[in-house]
């Protein structure tokens, strides 16, 4: 039986036996149908360890587990990638968060651009943030990560450009440069900000503003990629050229 892998912030290095939250307990017992003596892997998004634990009390409201051992895990990407993804309707951003987490990004910030046709009230933003963070948690559990990407509140595009980083990349199908060419110019870069526009793309004013902030406009091939495809392709290329895809 495959051992379930679960984010559990209650796990600490000095605690061997403890009870899980009601939510995690219900998930293990009622959803996964785990019983006493079933193994489970826990991580806390804090110390870089995985904890192998065994269920010793299968109470669906308060499962008790005992930690038998722990392992220091080194699966995080060597790159520090911050993805700035334009808000979009439907579940596009959810897909991006899931896949970007699997590919190793460390931060994801939704951005509001001129052509974004999507409005959020403060109440909805808080609800969405909680939902988006849960998607990142689930993707981290599945992909074996011990540190979960932080999903930040939405900001406007100009604010995102002000953040300092080694290399800023903006995706545009009309750019004349390709990311592969930047490898020769910046052979040892490890920090990236990636800016992805909405369905209608960035406006001319936004492209000029990005250039003013030392942002490199790049294209990926001959075809126009959807807003949810472009970040995944870009992150994969960065991992192949600068990151850990060749290890």
Residue pairs with C-beta under 8 A, 6 or more apart in sequence:
1 38
3 39
3 40
3 41
3 52
4 28
4 32
4 34
4 40
4 41
5 40
5 41
5 42
5 43
5 50
5 141
5 142
5 144
6 24
6 27
6 28
6 40
6 41
6 42
6 43
6 141
7 42
7 43
7 44
7 45
7 137
7 140
7 141
7 148
8 20
8 21
8 24
8 42
8 43
8 44
8 51
9 44
9 45
9 46
10 18
10 20
10 21
10 44
11 18
11 42
11 43
11 44
11 51
11 67
12 44
13 47
13 49
13 70
15 67
16 66
16 67
17 56
17 64
17 65
17 66
17 67
18 64
18 65
19 25
19 57
19 62
19 63
19 64
19 65
20 28
20 62
20 63
20 64
20 65
22 61
22 62
24 63
25 59
25 60
25 61
25 62
25 63
26 60
26 61
28 34
28 38
28 40
28 55
28 58
28 63
29 35
29 58
29 59
29 60
29 63
30 60
34 40
34 55
34 58
35 55
35 58
36 55
36 56
36 57
36 58
37 54
37 55
37 56
38 54
38 55
39 52
39 53
39 54
39 55
40 52
40 53
40 54
40 55
40 65
41 50
41 51
41 52
41 53
42 50
42 51
42 53
42 65
42 67
43 49
43 50
43 51
43 73
43 146
44 51
45 140
45 146
45 147
45 148
48 72
48 73
48 74
48 146
48 147
49 70
49 71
49 72
49 73
49 146
50 70
50 71
50 73
50 146
51 67
51 69
51 70
52 67
52 68
52 69
52 70
52 71
53 65
53 66
53 67
53 68
54 65
54 66
54 68
55 63
55 64
55 65
56 64
56 65
56 66
57 63
57 64
73 144
73 146
75 144
75 145
75 146
76 104
76 145
76 146
76 147
77 103
77 104
77 105
77 106
77 239
77 243
77 244
78 190
78 243
78 244
79 104
79 190
79 191
79 192
79 238
79 239
79 242
79 243
79 244
80 106
80 190
80 191
80 192
81 104
81 105
81 106
81 107
81 192
81 194
81 235
81 238
82 105
82 106
82 107
82 108
82 109
82 163
82 165
82 192
82 193
82 194
83 96
83 100
83 105
83 107
83 108
83 109
83 194
83 196
83 231
83 235
84 109
84 110
84 111
84 157
84 160
84 193
84 194
84 195
84 196
85 93
85 96
85 108
85 109
85 110
85 111
85 196
85 227
85 231
86 110
86 111
86 112
86 113
86 116
86 196
86 197
86 198
86 227
87 93
87 110
87 111
87 112
87 116
87 118
87 120
87 154
87 198
88 116
88 118
88 198
88 199
88 227
88 228
89 117
89 118
92 226
92 227
92 228
93 110
93 132
93 228
94 131
94 132
94 135
95 228
96 108
96 196
96 228
96 231
96 232
97 108
97 132
97 135
97 136
97 139
97 149
97 151
98 135
98 136
98 138
98 139
99 139
99 231
99 232
100 108
100 149
100 231
100 232
100 235
101 108
101 135
101 136
101 139
101 140
101 143
101 145
101 148
101 149
102 139
102 142
102 143
103 232
103 235
103 236
103 239
104 145
104 235
104 239
104 243
104 244
105 149
105 235
106 147
106 149
106 150
107 149
107 150
107 152
108 132
108 136
108 149
108 150
108 151
108 152
109 151
109 152
109 153
109 154
109 155
109 160
110 132
110 152
110 153
110 154
110 155
111 154
111 155
111 156
111 157
111 160
111 195
112 154
112 155
112 156
112 157
113 156
113 157
113 197
113 198
113 202
113 203
113 206
114 157
114 202
114 203
114 205
114 206
115 197
115 198
115 199
115 200
115 201
115 202
115 203
116 198
117 198
120 128
120 154
125 153
125 154
129 151
129 153
132 151
133 148
133 151
136 148
136 149
136 151
137 148
139 145
140 146
140 147
140 148
140 149
157 195
157 202
157 206
157 209
158 209
160 193
160 195
161 168
161 195
161 209
161 210
161 213
161 215
162 213
163 193
165 191
165 192
165 193
166 186
166 189
166 190
166 191
166 192
167 182
167 186
167 189
167 191
167 192
167 193
167 216
168 192
168 193
168 195
168 210
168 213
168 214
168 215
168 216
169 179
169 182
169 192
169 193
169 194
169 195
169 215
169 216
169 218
169 234
170 194
170 195
170 197
170 202
170 207
170 210
170 215
170 216
170 217
170 218
171 194
171 195
171 196
171 197
171 217
171 218
171 219
171 220
171 225
171 230
171 231
171 234
172 197
172 201
172 202
172 207
172 217
172 218
172 219
173 201
173 219
173 223
173 224
173 225
174 219
175 217
175 218
175 219
176 219
177 216
177 217
177 218
177 219
178 218
178 219
178 220
179 218
179 220
179 234
179 237
179 238
179 241
180 237
180 241
182 216
182 218
183 241
183 242
189 242
190 242
192 238
194 231
194 234
194 235
194 238
195 202
195 210
195 215
196 227
196 230
196 231
196 234
197 206
197 227
198 227
199 226
199 227
202 210
207 217
210 217
211 217
220 230
220 233
220 234
220 237
225 233
236 245
239 245
240 246
